[in-house]
Amino acid sequence: MLFVGLFTGAGPLSAFLADILPPLQLMPALVRTVTNPHVLFTCGLLGILLLTLLFGRIYCSFLCPLGAMQDLIIAGSQRIGKKSKHVYSKPLNGLRYTVLTLCALSLIFGILLPVNLLDPYALSGRIFSEILQPLIVLMHNLGILALKPFNIYLYPKEAAFVPLAVMALTILLALLVAYLACRHGRLYCNTLCPVGALLGLVSRVSLFQFVLNQNACSACHRCESACKARCINPQDQTIDMSRCVGCFNCLAACSTDTVSYRKKTFQSGAQTWSPDRRGFVIGGLVATAGLLTVNNKVRAIAGGPAANSSGPVTPPGSVSPSRYTRTCTACALCVSICPTKVMTPTFLDFGLSGLMQPKMNYEKSFCEFECNLCGRVCPTGAILPLALDEKKMTQIGEARLSEEVCVVFVNRQNCGACGEVCPTHAIRFTDRDHVLYPEIDRQYCIGCGACQLACPTTPRSIIIHPHAMHGKAEKYVPPIIPVEEKIHPDEDFPF
């Protein structure tokens, strides 16, 4: 519920929860520690790894929002009789370690496509903000209509704009997770989830582990049926700790105390070559060879946006579009918290590597001058937190006027819409034959998009173009207009 509040709550609530929850998520903590170290996120990352070293993958059951969603689906499917009892299945180590290797290499090369798609925190965030939040807003607005006959009036809410392609991809991934959970338990966590694969490797050597007492086992298979990870093998009477998510269901199901959770006893002797190691090595070699083979071309095909006038504008604090695409995991938290809903998830605007990363959509809204929430809540440091005064002076782009479209230049008639909404006084007007012609002083323009949204022409005659590297605007100082001294009337003739 806390994660639902983080992605669907009001600004103050989301900002408060953003200081608590993201540092406890492995992928945001890892990306933030690598790209822009922060004490809270580094401590969170070390805490997760230490927790796993001690107790196994309990993170996947108690801290992962996508894991909680899968547990709800599993419990719901069992209640309505749509799911049979769990049965042990062999691990798909070749797939899971290939996914882990690809995600690791993507972080190194700054191409976050697999991370954006498969990271459980980012995926659950998109499900909450792009599917659940619009439903909540719809129900709220329908409730307002229902209350009107009783003279009860509330303010309607607005959901962020989500392109159809992005919405379809998010729904498809959500359905995939739901299907796997309903039919195969925690199969997503043990095949496609990079966090699950990484913690699975760590949990192999965890201090406390689940073990089976072969002498006490009555072969009732209750523990196997209760295991969501399908990692209890009744034939060999073993438990695959790399797949165990630490739900403790097996302990509750076993009536003979066959299953126990205790300190691991380390056995001496040579280690044998196992299928698990073979799958990891083969998957890693295949992924590495594949990426290195196309490494010279991968940037051109899947890389970030080109630094040109037609690319997307990125929010204040992102420093540059290229840095932004290398650090954003597309969790959509900035999209859900933005008060003006100018942040919009994209499909291929940033290239294939920036799939679903948000941009500033000035066709739908503008960047609020008095707001810096996106930088305060971004968990990976893709949008750095800026003080409000600094954010107001950050140039993320610049407005450019097309005189061939502007009604003032085309029809010789006054408009002034762009200048009225400019918060930095970057747009001034020159009087020519009683017609006020707009002019843009780029040293004051920060690229907030208010002028583009206000422009009445189709297509817009004023467009915000991105900066390849964000700059700092000059602060507008209004000219000093001399005040004429009043001439006091003669005391003898006051009138």
C-alpha positions as CSV (number, residue, x, y, z in Angstrom):
1,M,0.0,0.0,0.0
2,L,2.9,2.4,0.6
3,F,4.1,1.9,-2.9
4,V,0.6,2.6,-4.2
5,G,0.6,5.8,-2.2
6,L,4.0,6.7,-3.6
7,F,2.9,6.5,-7.2
8,T,-0.7,7.6,-6.9
9,G,-0.8,9.9,-3.9
10,A,-0.7,13.7,-3.8
11,G,2.5,15.7,-4.1
12,P,3.4,16.0,-0.4
13,L,2.6,12.3,0.4
14,S,4.6,11.1,-2.6
15,A,7.5,13.4,-1.8
16,F,7.5,12.1,1.8
17,L,7.4,8.4,0.8
18,A,10.1,9.0,-1.9
19,D,12.6,9.7,0.9
20,I,11.9,6.3,2.5
21,L,10.9,3.7,-0.1
22,P,13.2,3.9,-3.1
23,P,16.5,3.5,-1.1
24,L,15.1,0.1,-0.1
25,Q,14.8,-1.0,-3.7
26,L,17.8,-2.8,-5.2
27,M,17.9,-1.4,-8.7
28,P,17.4,2.3,-7.9
29,A,19.9,2.0,-5.0
30,L,22.4,0.3,-7.4
31,V,22.0,2.8,-10.2
32,R,22.1,5.8,-7.8
33,T,25.2,4.4,-6.1
34,V,27.0,3.9,-9.4
35,T,26.0,7.1,-11.2
36,N,25.5,9.6,-8.4
37,P,26.4,8.3,-5.0
38,H,24.1,9.2,-2.1
39,V,24.6,8.0,1.5
40,L,21.0,6.9,1.9
41,F,20.9,4.8,-1.3
42,T,24.4,3.3,-0.7
43,C,23.3,2.3,2.8
44,G,20.1,0.8,1.3
45,L,22.1,-1.2,-1.3
46,L,24.5,-2.5,1.3
47,G,21.6,-3.3,3.7
48,I,19.8,-5.4,1.0
49,L,22.9,-7.4,0.2
50,L,23.7,-7.9,3.9
51,L,20.1,-9.0,4.5
52,T,20.3,-11.5,1.7
53,L,23.7,-12.8,2.9
54,L,22.1,-13.4,6.3
55,F,18.6,-14.6,5.6
56,G,18.3,-15.4,1.8
57,R,15.9,-13.7,-0.6
58,I,13.4,-12.3,1.9
59,Y,13.7,-9.0,0.0
60,C,11.6,-10.6,-2.7
61,S,8.8,-11.4,-0.4
62,F,8.8,-8.4,2.0
63,L,10.3,-5.4,0.2
64,C,9.6,-5.9,-3.6
65,P,6.4,-4.2,-4.7
66,L,6.1,-6.5,-7.8
67,G,6.6,-9.5,-5.5
68,A,3.7,-8.4,-3.3
69,M,1.6,-7.9,-6.4
70,Q,2.4,-11.5,-7.5
71,D,1.5,-12.8,-4.1
72,L,-1.9,-11.1,-4.2
73,I,-2.5,-12.7,-7.7
74,I,-1.4,-16.1,-6.5
75,A,-3.7,-15.9,-3.4
76,G,-6.6,-14.6,-5.5
77,S,-6.2,-17.3,-8.1
78,Q,-6.2,-20.0,-5.4
79,R,-9.3,-18.6,-3.8
80,I,-11.3,-18.8,-7.0
81,G,-9.9,-22.2,-7.9
82,K,-8.0,-21.2,-11.0
83,K,-4.7,-22.4,-9.8
84,S,-3.7,-25.9,-9.0
85,K,-1.1,-26.8,-6.3
86,H,2.5,-25.8,-7.0
87,V,4.7,-28.5,-8.4
88,Y,8.5,-28.5,-8.4
89,S,10.1,-27.4,-11.7
90,K,13.6,-27.4,-12.9
91,P,15.5,-24.0,-12.9
92,L,15.9,-22.1,-16.1
93,N,19.3,-20.9,-15.2
94,G,20.4,-20.3,-18.8
95,L,17.6,-17.7,-19.2
96,R,17.8,-16.1,-15.8
97,Y,21.6,-15.6,-15.9
98,T,21.5,-14.3,-19.5
99,V,19.0,-11.7,-18.4
100,L,21.2,-10.8,-15.4
101,T,24.3,-10.5,-17.6
102,L,22.4,-8.3,-20.2
103,C,21.2,-6.0,-17.4
104,A,24.7,-5.7,-15.9
105,L,26.2,-4.9,-19.3
106,S,23.4,-2.4,-20.0
107,L,24.3,-0.5,-16.9
108,I,28.0,-0.5,-17.9
109,F,27.3,0.8,-21.4
110,G,24.5,3.1,-20.4
111,I,21.8,1.4,-22.5
112,L,19.1,0.7,-20.0
113,L,16.6,-1.1,-22.3
114,P,16.5,-4.5,-20.4
115,V,16.6,-2.7,-17.0
116,N,13.7,-0.4,-18.0
117,L,11.6,-3.4,-19.2
118,L,12.3,-5.9,-16.4
119,D,13.3,-4.1,-13.2
120,P,10.6,-5.0,-10.7
121,Y,10.5,-1.5,-9.1
122,A,10.3,0.3,-12.4
123,L,7.7,-2.1,-13.8
124,S,5.5,-1.9,-10.7
125,G,5.8,1.9,-10.8
126,R,4.6,2.0,-14.4
127,I,1.7,-0.3,-13.5
128,F,0.7,2.0,-10.6
129,S,1.1,5.3,-12.4
130,E,0.0,4.4,-15.9
131,I,-2.8,1.9,-15.2
132,L,-3.9,2.3,-11.6
133,Q,-3.7,6.1,-11.2
134,P,-5.9,6.8,-14.3
135,L,-8.5,4.4,-12.9
136,I,-8.4,6.2,-9.6
137,V,-8.7,9.6,-11.3
138,L,-11.6,8.3,-13.4
139,M,-13.5,6.9,-10.3
140,H,-12.8,10.3,-8.5
141,N,-14.3,12.3,-11.3
142,L,-17.3,10.0,-11.7
143,G,-17.8,10.4,-8.0
144,I,-17.9,14.2,-8.4
145,L,-20.6,13.8,-11.0
146,A,-22.6,11.6,-8.7
147,L,-22.4,14.1,-5.8
148,K,-23.5,17.1,-7.9
149,P,-27.3,16.5,-7.4
150,F,-26.7,16.7,-3.7
151,N,-24.9,20.2,-4.1
152,I,-21.6,18.7,-3.1
153,Y,-18.8,20.0,-5.4
154,L,-15.2,18.8,-5.5
155,Y,-12.3,19.6,-7.8
156,P,-11.8,17.1,-10.6
157,K,-8.4,15.5,-11.0
158,E,-6.3,14.9,-14.1
159,A,-4.2,11.9,-14.9
160,A,-0.9,12.2,-16.8
161,F,-1.1,11.7,-20.6
162,V,0.2,8.2,-21.6
163,P,0.8,7.4,-25.3
164,L,-1.2,4.4,-26.5
165,A,2.0,2.4,-27.4
166,V,3.4,2.9,-23.9
167,M,0.1,2.0,-22.3
168,A,-0.2,-1.1,-24.4
169,L,3.4,-2.2,-23.6
170,T,2.8,-1.6,-19.8
171,I,-0.5,-3.6,-19.9
172,L,1.2,-6.4,-21.9
173,L,4.0,-6.7,-19.3
174,A,1.5,-6.5,-16.4
175,L,-0.6,-9.3,-18.0
176,L,2.6,-11.4,-18.5
177,V,3.5,-11.1,-14.8
178,A,-0.2,-11.9,-13.8
179,Y,-0.3,-14.9,-16.1
180,L,3.0,-16.3,-14.8
181,A,2.0,-15.7,-11.2
182,C,-1.4,-17.3,-11.7
183,R,-0.1,-20.4,-13.5
184,H,3.5,-20.8,-12.3
185,G,3.9,-18.9,-9.0
186,R,7.0,-16.8,-8.8
187,L,8.3,-17.9,-12.2
188,Y,8.9,-14.2,-13.3
189,C,11.1,-13.7,-10.3
190,N,13.2,-16.7,-11.1
191,T,13.6,-16.3,-14.9
192,L,13.1,-12.7,-16.1
193,C,13.8,-10.6,-13.0
194,P,17.4,-9.3,-12.8
195,V,17.0,-8.5,-9.2
196,G,15.9,-12.0,-8.4
197,A,18.8,-13.5,-10.3
198,L,21.3,-11.3,-8.5
199,L,19.9,-12.0,-5.1
200,G,19.6,-15.7,-6.0
201,L,23.4,-15.8,-6.5
202,V,24.0,-14.1,-3.1
203,S,21.4,-16.3,-1.3
204,R,23.3,-19.5,-2.3
205,V,25.8,-18.6,0.5
206,S,23.3,-17.1,2.9
207,L,24.0,-17.8,6.6
208,F,20.4,-19.1,7.3
209,Q,18.8,-21.5,4.9
210,F,15.8,-23.8,4.5
211,V,16.7,-27.5,4.8
212,L,14.8,-30.8,4.6
213,N,15.2,-33.5,7.2
214,Q,15.1,-36.6,5.1
215,N,14.6,-38.9,8.0
216,A,11.5,-37.1,9.2
217,C,9.9,-36.6,5.8
218,S,6.6,-38.4,5.3
219,A,6.4,-37.7,1.6
220,C,3.2,-35.8,1.9
221,H,4.3,-33.1,-0.6
222,R,2.6,-30.3,1.4
223,C,5.8,-28.2,1.4
224,E,6.1,-28.6,-2.4
225,S,2.5,-27.6,-2.9
226,A,2.9,-24.5,-0.8
227,C,6.2,-23.3,-2.4
228,K,5.4,-20.3,-4.7
229,A,8.9,-20.5,-6.1
230,R,8.5,-24.2,-7.0
231,C,12.0,-24.8,-5.7
232,I,11.4,-27.8,-3.3
233,N,12.3,-31.0,-4.9
234,P,10.6,-33.9,-3.1
235,Q,12.5,-36.6,-5.1
236,D,15.9,-35.4,-4.1
237,Q,14.6,-33.8,-0.9
238,T,16.5,-30.6,-1.6
239,I,15.6,-26.9,-1.7
240,D,17.1,-24.6,-4.4
241,M,18.0,-21.6,-2.3
242,S,18.8,-19.5,-5.3
243,R,15.1,-19.6,-6.2
244,C,13.6,-19.6,-2.7
245,V,12.0,-16.2,-2.1
246,G,11.8,-16.6,1.7
247,C,8.0,-16.7,2.1
248,F,8.1,-19.3,4.9
249,N,5.0,-21.0,3.5
250,C,6.7,-24.4,3.6
251,L,7.3,-24.1,7.4
252,A,3.6,-23.5,7.9
253,A,2.6,-26.3,5.6
254,C,4.8,-29.0,7.1
255,S,3.2,-30.9,9.9
256,T,6.1,-33.1,10.8
257,D,8.8,-30.4,11.2
258,T,10.6,-31.8,8.2
259,V,11.4,-28.3,6.9
260,S,13.5,-26.1,9.1
261,Y,15.1,-22.7,8.8
262,R,18.5,-22.8,10.4
263,K,22.1,-21.8,10.2
264,K,23.9,-23.3,7.2
265,T,26.5,-25.9,7.9
266,F,29.4,-25.5,5.4
267,Q,30.8,-28.8,4.1
268,S,34.4,-29.1,3.2
269,G,35.6,-30.7,0.0
270,A,35.9,-29.9,-3.6
271,Q,33.0,-28.3,-5.4
272,T,31.6,-30.1,-8.4
273,W,30.7,-28.5,-11.7
274,S,26.9,-28.0,-11.5
275,P,24.3,-27.2,-14.1
276,D,23.7,-23.9,-12.3
277,R,27.3,-22.7,-12.9
278,R,27.1,-24.0,-16.5
279,G,24.0,-22.0,-17.2
280,F,25.5,-18.9,-15.7
281,V,28.7,-19.1,-17.6
282,I,27.1,-20.0,-20.9
283,G,24.5,-17.2,-20.5
284,G,27.1,-14.7,-19.6
285,L,29.4,-15.6,-22.5
286,V,26.5,-15.5,-25.0
287,A,25.3,-12.1,-23.8
288,T,28.8,-10.6,-23.6
289,A,29.7,-11.9,-27.1
290,G,26.5,-10.7,-28.6
291,L,26.9,-7.2,-27.1
292,L,30.5,-6.9,-28.0
293,T,29.8,-8.0,-31.5
294,V,27.5,-5.1,-32.1
295,N,29.1,-2.7,-29.8
296,N,30.3,-0.3,-32.5
297,K,26.8,0.0,-33.9
298,V,24.7,-0.5,-30.8
299,R,24.9,3.2,-29.9
300,A,23.7,4.3,-33.3
301,I,20.7,1.9,-33.2
302,A,19.8,1.8,-29.6
303,G,21.5,4.9,-28.2
304,G,20.1,8.0,-26.7
305,P,18.7,11.1,-28.5
306,A,20.9,13.1,-30.8
307,A,21.7,16.6,-29.6
308,N,19.6,18.3,-32.2
309,S,16.7,20.7,-32.3
310,S,14.1,18.0,-32.8
311,G,14.9,15.8,-29.8
312,P,12.9,15.6,-26.6
313,V,13.4,18.1,-23.8
314,T,14.4,16.6,-20.5
315,P,13.5,18.0,-17.1
316,P,15.6,20.5,-15.0
317,G,18.2,18.6,-13.1
318,S,18.8,16.0,-15.8
319,V,21.9,17.9,-16.9
320,S,21.7,16.7,-20.5
321,P,19.5,14.3,-22.6
322,S,22.5,11.9,-23.0
323,R,23.1,11.7,-19.3
324,Y,19.4,11.4,-18.6
325,T,18.9,8.4,-20.9
326,R,21.9,6.6,-19.3
327,T,20.5,6.8,-15.7
328,C,16.7,6.8,-16.0
329,T,15.0,3.4,-15.4
330,A,11.6,4.6,-16.5
331,C,9.8,4.0,-13.1
332,A,7.4,6.9,-14.0
333,L,7.5,8.4,-10.5
334,C,8.2,11.8,-11.9
335,V,5.2,11.3,-14.3
336,S,2.8,10.6,-11.5
337,I,3.9,13.4,-9.1
338,C,4.2,16.2,-11.7
339,P,1.4,18.8,-10.8
340,T,1.0,20.1,-14.3
341,K,1.3,16.6,-15.9
342,V,4.0,17.9,-18.4
343,M,6.0,14.7,-17.9
344,T,5.0,12.1,-20.4
345,P,6.4,8.6,-20.8
346,T,7.7,8.0,-24.3
347,F,8.0,5.1,-26.7
348,L,10.9,5.6,-29.0
349,D,11.5,9.3,-28.7
350,F,14.8,8.7,-26.9
351,G,15.7,5.7,-29.1
352,L,15.3,2.1,-28.3
353,S,17.6,2.4,-25.2
354,G,15.4,5.0,-23.7
355,L,12.1,3.1,-24.1
356,M,9.4,4.5,-21.8
357,Q,11.6,7.2,-20.3
358,P,9.6,10.4,-19.7
359,K,10.0,13.7,-21.6
360,M,8.6,17.2,-21.3
361,N,5.5,17.2,-23.4
362,Y,4.7,20.9,-24.1
363,E,1.9,20.0,-26.4
364,K,0.0,18.9,-23.3
365,S,1.2,21.2,-20.5
366,F,4.2,23.2,-19.2
367,C,6.8,23.0,-16.5
368,E,5.5,24.8,-13.4
369,F,7.9,27.6,-12.5
370,E,7.5,27.2,-8.7
371,C,7.9,23.4,-8.7
372,N,10.9,21.1,-8.3
373,L,9.2,17.9,-7.2
374,C,10.6,15.6,-10.0
375,G,14.1,16.1,-8.9
376,R,13.2,15.5,-5.3
377,V,11.6,12.2,-5.9
378,C,13.8,10.7,-8.7
379,P,15.3,7.6,-7.2
380,T,18.2,7.0,-9.6
381,G,19.6,10.6,-9.9
382,A,18.6,10.9,-13.5
383,I,16.9,14.1,-12.4
384,L,19.1,15.7,-9.7
385,P,17.4,17.6,-6.9
386,L,17.7,21.3,-7.5
387,A,16.9,24.1,-5.1
388,L,13.9,26.0,-6.3
389,D,15.9,29.2,-7.0
390,E,18.4,27.1,-9.0
391,K,15.7,25.3,-10.9
392,K,14.1,28.6,-11.9
393,M,17.3,29.6,-13.6
394,T,18.1,26.2,-15.3
395,Q,17.9,26.4,-19.1
396,I,16.7,23.0,-20.4
397,G,15.9,24.4,-23.8
398,E,15.1,27.6,-25.6
399,A,12.0,29.0,-27.4
400,R,12.2,29.7,-31.1
401,L,9.7,31.7,-33.0
402,S,8.5,30.8,-36.5
403,E,7.5,34.1,-38.2
404,E,5.9,32.2,-41.1
405,V,3.2,30.9,-38.7
406,C,2.9,33.5,-36.0
407,V,-0.4,35.5,-36.4
408,V,1.4,38.8,-35.5
409,F,3.7,38.5,-38.5
410,V,1.3,36.8,-40.9
411,N,-1.9,38.9,-40.2
412,R,-0.4,42.0,-38.7
413,Q,-2.6,41.7,-35.6
414,N,-1.8,41.7,-31.9
415,C,-1.7,38.5,-30.0
416,G,0.7,38.6,-27.0
417,A,-0.3,35.1,-25.6
418,C,3.3,33.9,-25.3
419,G,4.5,37.0,-23.5
420,E,1.7,37.0,-21.0
421,V,2.6,33.6,-19.6
422,C,6.4,33.8,-19.8
423,P,7.6,33.6,-16.1
424,T,11.2,34.9,-16.8
425,H,10.3,37.9,-19.1
426,A,12.2,36.3,-21.9
427,I,9.6,37.4,-24.5
428,R,9.3,41.2,-25.2
429,F,7.3,43.1,-27.7
430,T,8.4,45.8,-30.2
431,D,5.8,48.3,-31.4
432,R,5.7,48.7,-35.2
433,D,2.8,50.7,-36.5
434,H,0.7,49.9,-33.5
435,V,1.3,46.2,-33.8
436,L,3.3,44.5,-31.0
437,Y,5.8,42.0,-32.5
438,P,7.2,39.3,-30.1
439,E,11.0,39.0,-29.7
440,I,12.7,36.3,-27.6
441,D,15.7,37.2,-25.4
442,R,17.4,33.8,-25.1
443,Q,19.5,34.7,-22.2
444,Y,16.4,34.8,-20.0
445,C,14.6,31.8,-21.5
446,I,14.6,28.6,-19.5
447,G,12.5,26.4,-21.8
448,C,9.6,25.9,-19.5
449,G,7.1,25.6,-22.4
450,A,4.4,27.9,-21.1
451,C,4.7,30.0,-24.3
452,Q,4.4,26.9,-26.6
453,L,1.3,25.7,-24.7
454,A,-0.3,29.2,-24.9
455,C,0.4,29.8,-28.6
456,P,-3.0,29.7,-30.4
457,T,-1.7,28.7,-33.9
458,T,-1.7,25.3,-35.4
459,P,1.0,24.2,-35.7
460,R,2.6,26.2,-32.9
461,S,4.5,29.2,-34.0
462,I,6.7,29.0,-30.9
463,I,8.5,25.8,-30.1
464,I,10.9,24.8,-27.3
465,H,14.1,23.2,-28.6
466,P,16.3,21.2,-26.2
467,H,19.8,22.1,-25.1
468,A,22.4,19.4,-25.6
469,M,23.8,20.5,-22.2
470,H,21.6,22.4,-19.7
471,G,22.8,25.9,-18.9
472,K,22.0,28.8,-16.6
473,A,19.8,31.7,-17.5
474,E,20.4,35.3,-16.7
475,K,18.1,36.8,-14.1
476,Y,15.8,39.4,-15.5
477,V,16.1,42.8,-13.9
478,P,13.3,45.2,-14.8
479,P,14.6,48.6,-16.2
480,I,14.5,51.5,-13.8
481,I,12.0,54.1,-15.0
482,P,12.8,57.5,-13.6
483,V,10.0,59.0,-11.6
484,E,9.1,62.6,-12.5
485,E,9.1,65.0,-9.6
486,K,5.9,66.6,-8.8
487,I,5.8,70.4,-8.9
488,H,4.2,71.7,-5.8
489,P,1.7,74.5,-6.5
490,D,2.3,78.1,-5.3
491,E,1.1,78.5,-1.7
492,D,-0.6,81.7,-2.7
493,F,-2.4,80.0,-5.6
494,P,-3.1,76.5,-4.4
495,F,-5.6,75.9,-7.3
